[in-house]
Amino acid sequence: MLKQALINLSVLVIAPAASFAADIDKQETIREKSGEWMLEMHSVDSLKTAKKWAEAQALVRKVKDERKELGLDVTSELSMLAKLYDSSGDKAEAEKLYKEVIAIREESGLDDDFTLVHPLNQYADFLSANKRTKEADQMQARSKAIEADINHRPTKKIEAVLADANLSAEGKYNKLCELGEKYLQADNPTKAKFVFDEAVKLNTKRARAYKLRARSNYETEKSSLALADYNSALKIEPKEAATLFSRAKVYQSLNKTSQAMKDFDASILIRPDDLDTLGYRAKQYAASGNIDRALADYTTVLMVNPRTHWGWVQRAVLFRDGKKNYVAALADIDKAIALAPKSPEDWELRVETLIKAGKQKEALEAATKMIEVDPHSTNGLSLRAALYKQLEGEKSANAAADLSTIAKMRAAAK
């Protein structure tokens, strides 16, 4: 089943705030580069197998530098580099990189930052493998302490803010909100909620803490509590489009479709060009069987910014499956491919759409292109093998060759 038919906009949409043109352009640049990075990481795997360490390191560094330039997290790339240097025998450089990852995670200023757990364990494994048992034990002890404390109230940090005589009540409120946001960024919404509870107690007439606590509740799957907090925030700021949008998503999670649509509509009246909200409303229209309105919203998205890749993909799927309009679907897919020519998923969408349109020969060409883009794609090989059988018969030598390649790839992966 093609992944794009079930695209989750919460993954695709990066910026939660207003969709300014610069933000969208950056999002699309990131998305376009993501396909290239995925293929480059496939190449790194092959280079590792061949023990071509210098080439593998250079490729990972390239990805890391590109991600850093776009303001993205690079700790995964640094960790991968550390493992590559370790495997190549350069223990000093590997250790330097493991420490760099930990230092980046420590920048939050939270000694109980949950995102520290994985890098601490990685460094502990490195130390243990190099017979530095005492140091490894220290890293593991620190990691376990963070894990054990994950659901506990950060009492000392909260009390330090509340006891700060240099802060006004307003200052304490803002400081608590900032502390809670740090916990959200550190993947710890439970601790964040404890902090936002205190902020709400300090000031029930400001919306900020309600909105942040709603996010904490939503991330911990407490949708009813999140809804209550968004309701409180909207009583204070009834025309806040971003909050209406957030509440709509909570209504969706509670299967309250009509309420969700009312909030999407209200948010779009305030921000008619917000791509995030238009995309979510279109998705809800499509789920409700209202294909024409979904198409209209995706069309608005593409009018606002023609570089919005997911808009072309989603509209193509609706044209294909909702309207059986293969010509329009293929035209949109071609627009998506023009934005991301190295995306195997877009080529897969083209293959499957051509098959549904009864154009097997063109589908075969698209499957071959998909494989050229990503030689590691067993999906591409499988699709092409099936097409060869349709066009050349069950005993097709070309189909047998593709199936043999798949078997070899799967065997090598074991």
N, C-alpha and C positions, 0 to 999 in steps of 0.2 A: 504493500500500500504506500503510495507516495506521501511523504511526510508533509508536503506543502498543503495538502488538502485540509490539514488540521492545524495550520499555523496558529501559534499562541501569540497574540499581540503583546502580552505582557513581557514576553521574551524579546520580541523585536523592538519594542519601544524602549528607548534608553532614558530619555529625559522625562521626569514626571511633571515638570512644570510646563509653561507655555511653549508651544512649538515655534520658536523663532527660526528664521531661515538658516541662520548660521548653525543652530543646533541640528536641524534636519540634515544639512549638508555634511556635518561631521558624522552624524549617525550613518548616513549612507556611505560615506568614505570608509567607516569602520566595517560596515557590513560587506562592502565590496572587497576590502582587504582580508576579511575573515576567510573567505573562500581560498584566497591565495595562501594564507597562513596554514590552513588545514592541509593543503596539498604539500606545502613545504615541510610540515611535520611528518607527513607520510614519507617524504624523501629522507628525513632524519632517521626514521626507523630503519630504512634500507641501508643507510650509511653506518648505523650502529651495528647492524648484522655483519656488514663487511669490515667492521672495525676501522672505518675511516674517520677517526675521531676529529681531526682538524677540520675536515669538511663539514661534519655534523655540527661542531661547535660554531663555525662561521655562519651556518644557516640559522641556528637558534639565536645567535647574537643579532642577526639581521631582523628577525621577527621581533625580538625584544626591543631593539632600537626603534622600529616602526611603531610598535605599540606605545612605547614611552613618548614618542613625538605626538601621538594622538591623545595623550593624557590617560592611558589605560594602565591597569595593574600589570606589573611584569614579574611578579613573584613566581609564577609557574615556570616562566622561561628561565629565571635565575636558578630555580631548583633543578630544572632539566640540565642546565649548563653544569651545575655542581656535580650531578651524576655522571655526565659525560667526562668531565675532568677527572673524576674519581676513577672511572673505568679506564681512562687512558694512562693512569698512574701519577697524575699531577695532583697529589693530595693537598698541597698547600693552596693551590688555586680553588680546589673544591671546597676546602674549609672556609676560605675567604667568602665564597659565594653563599654557603649555608648561613654564615653569620650575617651577610648582607640581607638575606631574606628576613631573618629574625629582627634585624634593626629596622627594616621597613615596617614590620608589623608592630613594633614597639613605638612607632611614631604617634600612635593614637594616644599615648600617655596612660593607657589602662593596663595595669599589671595583671588584670584578669581578662584580657582581651582573648576571646575564644579563637580568633583566627591565628593565634600563636601556637595552638596545639599541634597542628600538622608540621610546621617548620621545626618546632622543638623536637618532635619525634624523629623527623628526618635527620636532624643533626645528631641526635642521640644514637641512631642506627649507624651513622658514619663513625662516630667516636667509638662505639662498641666494636665495630668491624676492625678498627685500628688499635684495639686492645687498650683503649683509654677508658677503662671501666668506671672509674670514679667520676669523671666528667660526664660520661653518658648517664650515669645514675642521677646526677644533678639535673640534667635536662629532662629526664623522664619524670623525676619528682615534681619539677615545676609544671610540666604538662598535665600530670595527674591532678595536681592541686587546682589548676584552672578548670579541668573537666568536672571535678567534684563540687566546685563552687558555682557551676553554670546557672543553676536555678535559684540561687540565694540572693536575698536583698543586699545591694552594695551599701550597707549601713554606714560604714566609715566615710565613704565619699559623699553620701547624702548629708550626713551630719556636719561634715567639714564646710559644705556650702551654707547650710542653715545657721551655723555658728559664726560665720564670717561677719564680724562687726563692721567691716569696711563696705559691705554690700547693703544697699537698700532692699526693700521687699521686692521691688521690680527687678533689681540686679540679681537677687537670689532666684527669682522666677526664671530669668533668662539663662542664668548659669546652670540651673537644673535642666532646662530644655536642651542646652548645649551638651551637657553630660549624657543625657538620655539619647541624643542623636549619635553620640560616639558609640554607645552600645549598639544602636541599630546598625551602624556601619561595621561594627565588629561581629555581626551575625548573632547578636544576643538580645532578641526582643523581650525576653523575660525580664532581664535586669533593667532594660530600658523602661518597661512598664512600671517597675517599682519607683523609678526616678520621676516619671511623669505623674504618678499618683501624688507625689509630694508637690510638684509644680501646680497641679490643679487645686490642691488645698490652699496654696498661697494666693491664687487668683482665679476665681471662677468666672471672671468677666472678660477674659482674653481667650481667644480661640486656639492659639498656637499649641498649647499642651494637650488640649482635647484632640486636635488633629494628629499629633504625634503619638498619643496614647492609642488612638484608633488604629494607626498603622501597626503598632506593637501587637494589639489584640488581633488584628487581621493576619499578621504573620504567624501568630501562634494558633490560628484557626478558631479564634473566638469571635466569630462574625457578629453575633448578637451584641456583644460588648462594643465592638468596633462601630456598629451602627448607632448605638446609643451615644457614643462620643462624637461621631460625625453630626448627629442631630443637635447635640449641644453646641458644636462649633458653628453650625449653620444658623442657629438662633442668634448668634452673635454677629456672624458675617453671612447673611442670607444670599448675597450675590457673588459669593466666592466660587468661581467656575471650577477651579481645581478640586475643591472640596465636594462639590456636586458630582464631579466625575468619579472621585474616590468612593463616595457613598453609592453611586450607581454600581460600581464593581462589587461592593459588599452585598447589595441587593441581589446581584447575579449569583453570588455564592450561596445565597439563601433561597435561590430559585424564585425570587420575587421579580419576575420579568417586567410586569407593568410599571412597578415603582422604579426599576432600573431605567426603563425607557424614558420615564418622566424626567429623571435626573440627567440622563444623556441629553435630552432635548433642551432642558433648562441651561445646561452647561454650554451647549452649542449656540444658543441664543446670545450668550455673553461672549463666547469665543468661537465665532463661526468658522474660523480657519484652523482650529486646533486639530491636527492630524490624529493625535492619539484618541481623542474622544470620537471623532468621526469613524475611525477604524473599529473601535469597540462597538459603536452603535450599528455599523454595517454588519459586524459579526453577529450581533443579536438579531438584526433583521433577517439575516440568512438562516439562522437557527430556527426562527419562527416561520420560515417559508416565504417571507416577503422579499423575494429575489430582486424585484425592480427597485425597491427602496435601498436595498443593500448595494446594488450596482450604482445607484445615484450617489450614495455616500463615498464609495470608492472612487467614482469619477471626480467628485469634489476634491478628494485627497490628491488626485493626480493633477488636477488643475492648479491647486495651491503649490504643489511641488512635484514636477514630473520625474524627479530623481528618487521618489519614494518607491523603492523596489518592491516592498511588500504589497503596495497598492496594485501594481501590475499583476503580481502573482495571485493575489486574492480575487481580483476581478476576473482574471483568466479562468480560475477554477469555477467561479460562478457562471461565466459564459458557457463553459464546457458542460458542467454537470447540472446547472439550473436551467439553462436555456438551450442546450444542445447546439449552441452556435460555435462550431469549431473554428470557423474563419476568424471570428472576433477573439476567441481564446488564443489561437496561435499568434495573432497580431500582438496581443498583450504579452505573451510569453517571449516573443522576439524582442519586445521593449525591455523586458526583465533581463534577458541574455545580453543585450547591448550594454546594460549597466554592469553586469557581472558575467563576462564571457567565460570565466574560469569556475563557475558554480556548477558542479555536477548535478545538484538538485534541480536547477532550472532546465538542464538538458534532459533530465529524467522526466520532468513535467512535459516537456515537448514530445518525448518519445511516447509516453502514455496517451497524450492527447491525439497524436497522429494515429496511434493504434485505434483509438475510439472512433476517429474519423474515417477509418478504413484505408488509411494510406500507409500500408506496410513497408513499401520501398523507401519512402521518405523517413519512416520511423527507424528503419535499419541504418540509414545514414546518420540520423540523430543519435542513435545508440552508439555508433562508432565514434562520433564526436565526443559523446559522454565519456567513453573509455579513454580517448586521447587526453581529455581534460584531467581525468583521474584514473590512471592505470590500475589502481588498487580497488576500484569499484566492482565488487562482485555483483551488485545490482545491475550495472551496465552490461556486464558479461552475460548475466542470466537473461536479461531482456533481449540482447542480441541473439543469443542461442535460440530463444523461443521464436524470434522472427525468422531466423535462418530455417528452422523446421517448417514454419508456415510457407515460406517461399520456395524452399528446396526439397522439402520432404523430411520425414522422420529420421532418415539415415544421413542427413546432411553432414558432410565432413567438417564444414565450418562450425556448425553447432557443436559437434563433438569436440572440436579444438577448444572452443570457449568453455565448455563444461569441464574439460580436462584442466584448463588454466585455473578455474575456480577451485577444483579439488586440490591442486597443488598449493594454491594460496592458503586454503583452509588448513592443510596439513602443516604448512610452514608456520602458521600462527599458533599451533598447539605447543 
